[in-house]
Amino acid sequence: MPAVIPEDSVGIVEPQKIEFTEPLHLSCGRTLDRYHLMVETYGKLNEDCSNAILICHALSGNHHVAGYHSMEDKKPGWWDSAIGPGKAIDTNKFFVIGLNNLGGCHGSSGPNQLNPTTGKPYGPDFPIVTVDDWVESQARLADYFGIQQFAAVVGGSLGGMQALQWSINYPERLRHCMVIAAAPKLSAQNIAFNEVARQAISQDPQFHDGHYYEENEVPKVGLMLARMLGHITYLSDDGMRSKFGRELRSGQISYDFTPQFEVESYLRYQGERFSTEFDANTYLLMTKALDYFDPTATTGNSLATILAKAKAKFMVISFTTDWRFSPERSQEIVDALVDADKQVSYAEIEAAQGHDAFLIPIPRYLNVFHAYMARVEADTPNLNCEGEH
């Protein structure tokens, strides 16, 4: 736990559950008559609601973006290095919203939440959701706070895809769009990784076709395998070599099938921890949302044509050793924005940490982040005006 809350932390924060009763019509053809989103906010909303920033999370992320829930917390929110007083996203200046997406397992309506119609957990009956659906629910969240236009919508990985979709679906409702470690759509290889992870979960005997809540069980082995596979793809070869090499846990080979290399032990630890914190049905939903993301899918038009409707200014960031969403994929987005005659800045950050680099406080990355946020500040009226929120 933190002995003392750091001065540049947003401090102790409390999530809030926001209910929505207007039906949400989903891309899959189904409708959620009512739903709720779990949210955390940091900073103060100014009088004209012009200083709001939306943070979109990646596959296993949630609403707890910064700060601590209690003095007993061992770690702060997942992007605490970037959000807080004086940090890249300065909560002395901006009102920041983090949410758990629909279908999530950290308090928003999703498979592990009660279906108001049946009074039982949704389980596998929770509908498939897409990035489009998330953006629509987030726009309604903005309406709830009285925000007509975000100063910026920011996200990494799957969160970056949401930010990009925001610029297309609601071009008038954001001034800046930050797309970090993302891609315009998944490659066949990435879809394949997701399918292997889903199969690991769905073939677990304790999955029970997604009805494991009723059996009071968890498909723990499947979740562990899915996380171990995913974690390998989030790291780089160089990063794994420098962190683990071929180090043996006990210093010698034991000639059996127990984990002997440090990297084996690390992956098992990550899988074990994930299996107790994340919901299997949510993992299936989130990976499907990743697979389905393709802004050009319904029109067949080029990405540049689709992005022509955007009005935001863009910042795109990639990382040299990210092979899950390589710099070339970010450059596809940049090229499309240039072809669409949009204002776009691009930075490729030298980093050994692979895809996970977007979560890590790498100095050059944070310097670029700070520099671009200075532009967001310059484009935000009444930045230091405090409102009643």
N, C-alpha and C positions, 0 to 999 in steps of 0.2 A: 504494500500500500504506500501511497505517497506520504512521506513524513510531513511535508509541507506542500501545499498546492503551488505550483510554479506561478510566477507573476504573469507569464504570458499564456496562462491557461484560461479558458472560459470558466473554470472552477467546477463546482458541483452543479450538475444539471438534472432536470427531471423530464422524462418523456411525457407526452400527452397524446391521448387517443382522440382522434377527430372523426365524428360520425357523418356519413353522407347518405341521404335518403333519396336523392334523384337517381333513377335507374341508370346504370352504366352499360351501354351496348358494346359488346366486345367483338373483336375481329373474328373470333371463332363462330360467331352467330348466336351465342348465348348472352344472357343479360344478368347482371347482378342488380337486384332490386334495391339493395342497400349494402353498404360496406363501410369499413373504417380503416384509417391509416394511422400508424404510430409515427410520431413526429418528435424531433427535438429542434429547438431554435436557440440561436446565440446572437447576442447583440440586440439593438433596438431598431424597430422600423420607424423611419422618419415620417414626417407629416404627410408628404405626398406619396409615400410608399414606393419611392424610387430607388431605395438602397438595398433591395432584397437580392440575395444570391441563393440559387437552388443547387444543392449537391446531390447528384445522382450516383447511386452505389453500384458496385460490380456484383458478380454472381452471388457471393456469400456475404456481402456487406449488409448493413442495416442503417437504422436511424441514428445510432450512437456514433457520431462523426468526431466529436471533440469533447474534452472535459471528462469529468468523473461522475459516476452515479452516487458514490459515497467515498468516505475517507478510507474504506477498506478495499477499494478497487486497486488491483495490482497494476493495471494498465489503463491509459486514457482511451478515448474513442479512436477509431481506426485511421483517421486523418488528422489527428491532433497536431502533427508537425506542420500542417499548412494552415490551420484555422485557430485564431485566437488573437488577443490584443498584440498588435505590432507584427503579427505573422503575415504571410502572403495574402491571405484573406483576413483582413483586419476587422475583428468584431467591435473595435471602437468606432468603426466607420460603417460597417455593413450589418444587415440583418440576415443571418444565414439559416437556411432551412435544410435539415436532413430528414429523410423519411425512409421507412421500410416499405418497399414496393408491394403492391397487390400480389398476393401469392406467396409473400415472404413468410418467415416463421418466427419473427421477432415482434409480434403484436398486431400487425396489419391483418386484414381479412386474408385468409389463406387456408391451406389444407388442415393445419393444426388448430384452427379457430372454429367456433361453433357456427354451424349453419342455422340461421334464425328460423328457417322453415321446419327443420327437424329437431333442433336442440342438441344435435350430436356433431362432432367434428366433421368438416367437409370431407376430409380424406381425399381419395382419388376423384371424388365428384366435384372438387373445385375446378372451375373451367380453365382451360389453357388461356394464358394471357400473353400479349405481345408487347413489344416496345411501344407501338402505337397506343395500346391500351394504357400503359403506364403514363405516357405523356398526357393523355386525356385526363387521367385521375390527378396528375400533378397540376394540370391547368385548373382543375376544380379546387385543388388545395390552394393555389394562388388566389382564386376568387374568395375563398374562405378568409384569407388574410387581407383582402382588399387590394391585392397587388395586380395592377394592370399590365406592368412590364417589369421583368427581372433585369437588374443591372447585368447579371450574367447567369448562365446555366453551365455548370461545370461537372465533369465526370471523367473517370478513368475506366478503361476496359469496357465492359457492358454499360457502365455509366456514361462513357464518352459517346456510345452509340445513342443513348437517350438524349444527350445534349444535341447531337447532330439532328436527330429526329425533331426535337423542339424547334430548331431553326427552320425546318421545312413545314411542320404542321401549324405552328403559331409564329410566323415571321415577325409580326408586330409586337410580340410579347417578350422579346429579349433583345438587349442591346449588344451583348457579347456572348460568344459560345466558345467554351474551352473543351477541346476533344483530346484526351490524353491516352496514349497507349491503346488505341482502338483501331477499327477497320471499317470499311464501308459495307462489308458483309463477310461472313465466315468462309474460309476456304474449305474444300472437301476434307482436307486433313483435320481441320478443327472440328468439323461436324462428326468425323469419325471418332475423335477422342471423346466427344460428348456422348456418342452412342455407346461406346465401350463402358463409360461410367454409368450410364443408365442401365445397361445390361447387368453390370455388377450389382446394382441395387435391386432391380426387378427379379433377378434370379436367386436372390437370397431367400432361403426357406422361410425366414421370418418377415418377409415383405407382405405376404398374404394379399397379393394384388392391390396393395395400397391401403388395405383395411387393418393394418397392424395395430392401430389405436384400440380397436375393439378386442384384439387378442392380448392387449397389454404387453406388446413386444416391440422391438425396434430392429430393423434390418441392419444391425451394427456392422457385420462383416462387409456387406455390400457398400455401406457408406464409407467405411475405412478404405476399401479398395478404390472407390471413386475419388476420394480425396487424395490418396497416394498418387494415383495416376495424374490427377489435375495438378497436384503440387509439383510433380516432375516437370510438367510443361510450363509452370510459372517461373521456374528457375533456369539459369543458363548453365551450359557445360563448364564454362570458366568459373562461374560462381560456386557450383557444386565442387569443383576440383579444389578451389582455394579454401572452401569451408570444411570439406570432409576428406578430400583426397581418397586414399585407400586405407585410411586409418582403421585399425582394429580396436574394438571396445576393450578387449582384455590383453591386447598386445600379441596374441597368438591365435592361429586357426584351430578350431575345435573339431573340425571334420564332422559336422552335423548340420541340421537345417535351422538352427536357432539364428537370430540376427547377430552377426559377428562384426560387420563393418559399421562404422559410425553412421553412414548414410542410411543403412537399413533401419537402424534404431530410430533415427530422426523421422523417417517416413512413417514408421509404425506409431511413433508418438503423435505426429500430426494427424494421422488417420484416427487414432483412438480418441483424441480430443475432439475432433470434428464430429465423430459419431455420437457424442453426448450433447453437442451444442446445436446441431442443424437437423432439420426435418427432411426425411428422404423424399416425400412427395414434392416438397418445395424444390429440392435439388433437380428433380425431373422437370418441373415447370420452368425453372430458371434456365436450364440448358436448352430447352426447346425455344424459349424466347430468343436466346442467342442464335440458334440455328435459323430461325425464321426471319431474323433481321435482314432486311434488304430494301432500302428506300425506293429502289427502281423496280421491284418485283411486280407491282400491280399495273404499271404503265408500260414497262419495256423501254422507257426512255433512258438516256444516259444519266449518270449521276450529276453531271454538270447541268443538264436540263432541269433536273429535279431541284438542284440547289439554286437555280436562277431566282426562285421565289423568295429565298432567304434575304433578310435585311440586316442581320447581325454582322458584327465584325468577329473574326475567328482567330483563335490561337490553337495550333495543332502541335502536340509534343509526342515524340517517340523516343525509344531507348535502343542503343546499338545492339545489345545482346538479347533483346526481346524477340524470340522466334515464334511465339504464339501469335502475336500481332506485330509483325516486323516493321521496321521503318518504311519499307516499300509500301505497306498497306496504308500508313499515314500519308505517304506521298501521293497515293491515289486520291485521297480526300483533298489534299492541297492542290493537286493538278486540276481536279474538278472545280474547286472554288476559283482558281485562277481563270479557268476557261469560262466560268460563269461571271467573271468580272467582279468578284467579291474581295473585300479587304481581308487578307489572311497573313498571319505571321507563323513561322514554322521553326521549331528547334529540335534537333536530334541530339539527345544527351548521351555522352559516353558513360556507360554504366555496366558493371559486371553482374548485376542482380537479375537480369532477365526481365520477364513481364512484371514481376513484383516490384520493380524499381519505382513504379509510379506511387507506391505507398511509402517509400523510403526517403528520408531527408538528405538527399544528395545535394551538396552545396550548389553546383551549377544549376541543377533543376530548380531549387528554391530561388536562386537568383533570377532565373528566367521567369518563374512564377510571379515573384515580386514585381519585376519590371512590367509584365503585362497587366498585373492588377493596378499598377499606377495609371495605365490607360483607362481601365474600367473606372477608377476613381475620378479621372478627369472628365469622363462622360456621364457622371452621376450628379444630378443637381441636388442642392440642399443636403449635402452629404453629412454634415454635422448637426443637422436639425433633428432633435429628438421628438418622437411622437408619443402616443399614449399606449402603444402596444407593449 
